[in-house]
């Protein structure tokens, strides 16, 4: 397998290193949503196996993981810290148990205890598959029908089946070249997108 490594570059104070594979690499087997899953923030659901990636010494010291640079075929990115820590979504007051049932029980995210200074505001936080989803209360709540997180996953059909099983819509869309994807929404109507690169299926 041929590997092309490019000179590191800086984004803020982070060192970014791009590595391109010329042959497919084995991917880490990932349990389906709801099964036991290493869902801490430093574990990413959609990452390729890192055996072919030579981490730079500066990145290796921080224990980074290779991730997918979407939109560029067969390219992975190595970085000293995740580029996105969390996505913030709104929810109506008093809806925490509904969110726990959907994101926690149905999708397999783990709830994270909010800091005491923020807990009194309501809402809840979830972590899994390398990202956090934060839900904040809006008293004049309106669901996000257009803006949405795009969640890169393995086993897209498994995720579709899991969502269908709890009554969430699953609308497949073929308009993103190189990606298989579908749209869904949470119980409050917030739009969600789930994607899987066709080259990794």
C-alpha positions as CSV (number, residue, x, y, z in Angstrom):
1,X,0.0,0.0,0.0
2,X,1.3,3.4,-1.0
3,X,1.0,6.3,1.4
4,X,1.6,9.9,0.6
5,X,2.3,12.3,3.5
6,X,2.1,16.0,3.1
7,X,3.8,18.7,5.1
8,X,2.0,19.6,8.4
9,X,0.3,23.0,8.5
10,X,-1.2,25.0,11.3
11,X,-4.9,25.9,12.0
12,X,-4.8,28.1,15.0
13,X,-2.5,26.4,17.5
14,X,-3.2,22.9,16.1
15,X,-0.8,21.0,13.8
16,X,-2.7,19.3,10.9
17,X,-1.2,16.5,8.9
18,X,-2.8,15.1,5.7
19,X,-2.1,11.5,4.6
20,X,-3.5,9.9,1.5
21,X,-4.0,6.2,1.0
22,X,-3.7,4.7,-2.5
23,X,-5.4,1.4,-1.5
24,X,-8.2,0.7,0.8
25,X,-7.3,0.2,4.5
26,X,-9.1,-2.0,7.0
27,X,-11.5,-0.3,9.2
28,X,-12.2,-0.7,12.9
29,X,-15.3,-2.8,13.6
30,X,-17.8,-0.7,15.4
31,X,-20.9,-2.0,17.3
32,X,-24.3,-1.0,16.2
33,X,-26.0,1.9,18.1
34,X,-27.2,0.7,21.5
35,X,-24.5,-1.9,21.8
36,X,-21.5,-1.6,24.0
37,X,-19.4,1.1,22.5
38,X,-16.2,3.0,23.5
39,X,-18.0,6.3,23.3
40,X,-15.6,8.6,25.2
41,X,-14.7,11.8,23.4
42,X,-11.3,10.4,22.3
43,X,-13.0,7.5,20.4
44,X,-14.5,8.3,17.0
45,X,-17.2,6.1,15.6
46,X,-16.3,6.7,11.9
47,X,-12.5,6.6,12.0
48,X,-10.5,4.3,9.8
49,X,-8.0,2.0,11.5
50,X,-4.7,3.8,12.1
51,X,-2.2,1.1,11.4
52,X,-1.2,2.7,8.0
53,X,-0.9,6.1,9.4
54,X,2.5,7.3,10.7
55,X,1.6,10.0,13.2
56,X,3.9,12.9,13.6
57,X,5.7,13.0,16.9
58,X,3.9,16.2,17.9
59,X,0.5,14.6,17.2
60,X,1.4,11.3,18.7
61,X,2.2,12.9,22.0
62,X,-1.4,14.1,22.3
63,X,-2.8,10.7,21.4
64,X,-4.7,11.9,18.4
65,X,-6.6,9.6,16.1
66,X,-6.9,9.7,12.3
67,X,-10.2,11.0,11.0
68,X,-12.0,11.4,7.7
69,X,-11.6,14.6,5.7
70,X,-15.0,14.5,4.0
71,X,-15.3,15.7,0.4
72,X,-11.7,14.6,-0.5
73,X,-11.6,10.9,-1.5
74,X,-9.1,8.6,0.3
75,X,-7.7,11.4,2.5
76,X,-7.3,11.3,6.3
77,X,-6.5,14.1,8.7
78,X,-4.4,13.8,11.8
79,X,-4.7,16.6,14.4
80,X,-3.6,17.2,17.9
81,X,-7.2,17.9,19.0
82,X,-10.6,17.4,17.6
83,X,-11.8,20.3,15.4
84,X,-15.3,20.1,16.7
85,X,-16.0,19.6,20.4
86,X,-19.8,19.8,20.3
87,X,-22.9,20.8,18.4
88,X,-25.5,22.9,20.2
89,X,-29.2,22.2,19.5
90,X,-32.2,23.7,21.1
91,X,-35.0,21.9,23.0
92,X,-38.2,22.9,24.8
93,X,-38.3,23.3,28.6
94,X,-38.9,20.1,30.5
95,X,-37.9,17.8,27.6
96,X,-34.8,16.2,29.1
97,X,-36.4,12.7,29.6
98,X,-37.6,12.7,25.9
99,X,-34.0,13.5,24.8
100,X,-32.6,10.8,27.0
101,X,-34.9,8.3,25.5
102,X,-34.0,9.2,21.9
103,X,-30.3,10.1,22.0
104,X,-29.4,7.9,25.0
105,X,-31.5,4.7,24.7
106,X,-32.2,4.7,20.9
107,X,-29.0,6.1,19.5
108,X,-26.5,4.9,22.1
109,X,-25.1,8.3,23.2
110,X,-24.0,8.6,26.9
111,X,-25.3,11.5,28.9
112,X,-22.6,13.8,30.3
113,X,-23.2,15.6,33.6
114,X,-23.5,19.3,33.0
115,X,-21.3,21.6,35.1
116,X,-23.3,22.9,38.2
117,X,-23.2,26.5,36.9
118,X,-25.0,25.4,33.8
119,X,-27.2,22.6,35.1
120,X,-29.8,25.0,36.4
121,X,-30.6,26.2,32.9
122,X,-32.1,22.9,31.9
123,X,-31.2,20.8,28.9
124,X,-28.7,18.0,28.8
125,X,-25.5,16.9,27.1
126,X,-24.6,13.7,25.3
127,X,-21.3,12.2,24.2
128,X,-20.6,9.4,21.7
129,X,-18.9,8.4,18.5
130,X,-16.3,11.2,18.9
131,X,-18.6,14.2,19.3
132,X,-20.8,15.8,21.9
133,X,-24.4,17.0,21.4
134,X,-25.5,19.8,23.7
135,X,-29.2,20.6,24.2
136,X,-30.1,24.0,25.6
137,X,-33.6,25.1,26.6
138,X,-35.3,27.8,24.5
139,X,-38.5,29.0,26.0
140,X,-39.7,30.2,22.6
141,X,-38.6,26.9,21.1
142,X,-38.8,26.3,17.3
143,X,-37.1,23.2,15.8
144,X,-34.2,23.6,13.5
145,X,-35.7,22.5,10.2
146,X,-32.7,23.4,8.0
147,X,-29.6,23.8,10.1
148,X,-28.5,20.5,11.4
149,X,-25.5,18.3,12.5
150,X,-24.1,15.9,9.8
151,X,-23.1,12.8,11.7
152,X,-20.5,10.5,9.9
153,X,-21.3,6.9,10.8
154,X,-20.5,3.3,9.9
155,X,-23.3,0.9,8.9
156,X,-25.7,3.6,7.6
157,X,-28.5,1.0,7.2
158,X,-28.2,-0.1,10.8
159,X,-28.7,3.5,11.9
160,X,-31.7,3.9,9.5
161,X,-33.3,0.8,11.0
162,X,-32.6,2.0,14.6
163,X,-34.3,5.3,13.9
164,X,-37.2,3.7,12.0
165,X,-37.8,1.4,15.0
166,X,-38.5,4.4,17.3
167,X,-40.8,6.1,14.8
168,X,-38.3,8.7,13.5
169,X,-38.4,9.5,9.8
170,X,-35.7,8.2,7.5
171,X,-35.4,10.1,4.2
172,X,-32.6,8.9,1.9
173,X,-31.0,11.5,-0.4
174,X,-28.6,10.8,-3.3
175,X,-27.5,14.4,-3.9
176,X,-24.1,14.3,-2.1
177,X,-21.5,12.8,-4.5
178,X,-19.4,10.1,-2.8
179,X,-21.7,9.8,0.2
180,X,-24.7,7.7,1.1
181,X,-26.9,9.6,3.5
182,X,-30.4,10.1,4.9
183,X,-32.2,12.8,6.9
184,X,-34.1,12.3,10.1
185,X,-35.3,14.3,13.0
186,X,-35.4,14.0,16.8
187,X,-38.7,14.0,18.8
188,X,-38.7,17.8,18.8
189,X,-38.3,18.2,15.1
190,X,-34.6,19.1,15.0
191,X,-33.2,18.0,11.7
192,X,-30.4,15.3,11.7
193,X,-28.3,14.0,8.8
194,X,-26.4,10.7,8.8
195,X,-23.7,10.0,6.2
196,X,-21.4,7.2,5.2
197,X,-18.7,7.5,2.5
198,X,-19.5,5.1,-0.4
199,X,-15.8,4.2,-0.6
200,X,-16.0,2.8,2.9
201,X,-19.1,0.6,2.6
